[in-house]
Amino acid sequence: MQLKKGGIFATSQNFMWSAVVDRAGRLCSVIKTGDAWPGSRAIAIAKAGTANDFSNSSLALSTANLYAATQPGGSLWGLNNSNPFNPDFLAPRSGANQFVGGIITFGGGVPLYQNGAVIGGLGVSGDSSCADHVIAYRMRRGANINGTKLGLDKIPAGVGHNNTDNIAYPTSGSPTGFQQPHCFPGQDLDPSAI
């Protein structure tokens, strides 16, 4: 399998959900492209919230960075149960300007920065978590208004590749530290290519 238009399962277009939350965690935007999986709406929202909630002016953490630490025996084991998604906001077009909640600790959520401060989070869901991470990472980097880049990817530091919040894969064995497992070993994009 190869990444097509950013995703593994896409043929001619990506069927995705994207969500944005502000720094307080209020839902600002939810967008669906194509015939995206309905269940991915809540996942995209939770990814946006998680990336926002666990990043600050000193350290950016994408949801992919949280995977290994939240597994049994990890330093953040139990984090996934700390802030449940509010099921009142599962219905389409619900949750705007509300605190929706949810914690997701696999790829697809990235914090948004402006002038060195976190201003919110972006979550993407609809493909493998590795592809979701690539798409969110690229969306953040490419965000612009009338051709002027917004610089939402100007993070202070991270635990991933090259001191970023990019996804990090184990070279062998199970993920440790701030790594996430490969979704498709030998076929996921190398972090340096994202």
NORVEN-V459084 format. One record per residue. N is the residue number from 1. RES is the residue in one letter. PHI is phi in whole degrees, -180 to 180 (none if undefined). BURIAL is 1 if it has 24 or more other ideal C-beta (glycine too) atoms within 12 Angstrom, else 0. Layout:
BEGIN
n-><N,N>
res-><RES,RES>
phi-><PHI,PHI>
burial-><BURIAL,BURIAL>
END
This chain:
BEGIN
n-><1,2,3,4,5,6,7,8,9,10,11,12,13,14,15,16,17,18,19,20,21,22,23,24,25,26,27,28,29,30,31,32,33,34,35,36,37,38,39,40,41,42,43,44,45,46,47,48,49,50,51,52,53,54,55,56,57,58,59,60,61,62,63,64,65,66,67,68,69,70,71,72,73,74,75,76,77,78,79,80,81,82,83,84,85,86,87,88,89,90,91,92,93,94,95,96,97,98,99,100,101,102,103,104,105,106,107,108,109,110,111,112,113,114,115,116,117,118,119,120,121,122,123,124,125,126,127,128,129,130,131,132,133,134,135,136,137,138,139,140,141,142,143,144,145,146,147,148,149,150,151,152,153,154,155,156,157,158,159,160,161,162,163,164,165,166,167,168,169,170,171,172,173,174,175,176,177,178,179,180,181,182,183,184,185,186,187,188,189,190,191,192,193,194>
res-><M,Q,L,K,K,G,G,I,F,A,T,S,Q,N,F,M,W,S,A,V,V,D,R,A,G,R,L,C,S,V,I,K,T,G,D,A,W,P,G,S,R,A,I,A,I,A,K,A,G,T,A,N,D,F,S,N,S,S,L,A,L,S,T,A,N,L,Y,A,A,T,Q,P,G,G,S,L,W,G,L,N,N,S,N,P,F,N,P,D,F,L,A,P,R,S,G,A,N,Q,F,V,G,G,I,I,T,F,G,G,G,V,P,L,Y,Q,N,G,A,V,I,G,G,L,G,V,S,G,D,S,S,C,A,D,H,V,I,A,Y,R,M,R,R,G,A,N,I,N,G,T,K,L,G,L,D,K,I,P,A,G,V,G,H,N,N,T,D,N,I,A,Y,P,T,S,G,S,P,T,G,F,Q,Q,P,H,C,F,P,G,Q,D,L,D,P,S,A,I>
phi-><none,-121,-67,-115,52,101,-130,-79,-88,-74,-108,-105,-154,-87,-103,-135,-114,-129,-142,-130,-119,-87,-61,-76,96,-77,-70,-104,-156,-137,-131,-116,-116,63,-90,-68,-59,-56,-66,-76,-61,-63,-67,-60,-63,-66,-64,-60,-64,-64,-61,-67,-66,-114,-123,-147,-72,-107,-149,-100,-125,-80,-64,-63,-68,-92,-55,-63,-67,-99,-83,-49,90,-78,-67,-115,-55,101,-56,-59,-97,-82,-147,-65,-65,-82,-64,-63,-108,-76,-66,-54,64,-112,97,-57,63,-115,-92,-83,80,105,-127,-127,-121,-146,-53,134,-122,-135,-75,-111,-119,-150,52,81,-119,-70,-115,160,-145,-120,-124,-133,-149,151,-142,-65,-64,-68,-66,-58,-62,-58,-65,-63,-60,-71,-62,-62,-64,-90,-58,-152,-124,51,85,-96,-63,-86,70,-69,-99,-83,-83,-74,-173,-151,-105,-97,-50,55,62,-112,-100,-70,-63,-128,-107,-70,-78,-161,71,-82,-67,-133,59,-119,-99,-126,-68,-63,-84,-137,-49,84,-125,-67,-64,-66,-51,-68,-92,-86>
burial-><0,0,1,0,0,1,1,1,1,1,0,0,0,1,1,1,1,1,1,1,1,1,1,0,1,1,1,1,1,1,1,1,1,0,0,1,0,0,0,1,1,1,1,1,1,1,1,1,1,1,1,1,1,1,1,0,0,0,1,1,1,1,1,1,1,1,1,1,1,1,1,0,0,0,0,1,0,0,1,1,0,0,0,0,1,0,0,0,1,0,0,0,0,0,1,0,0,0,1,1,1,1,1,1,1,1,1,1,1,1,1,1,1,0,0,0,0,1,1,1,1,1,1,1,1,1,1,1,1,1,1,1,1,1,1,1,1,1,1,1,1,0,1,0,0,0,0,0,0,0,0,1,1,1,1,0,0,1,1,1,1,0,0,1,1,1,1,1,1,0,0,0,0,0,1,0,0,1,1,1,1,1,1,0,0,0,0,1,1,0,1,0,0,1>
END
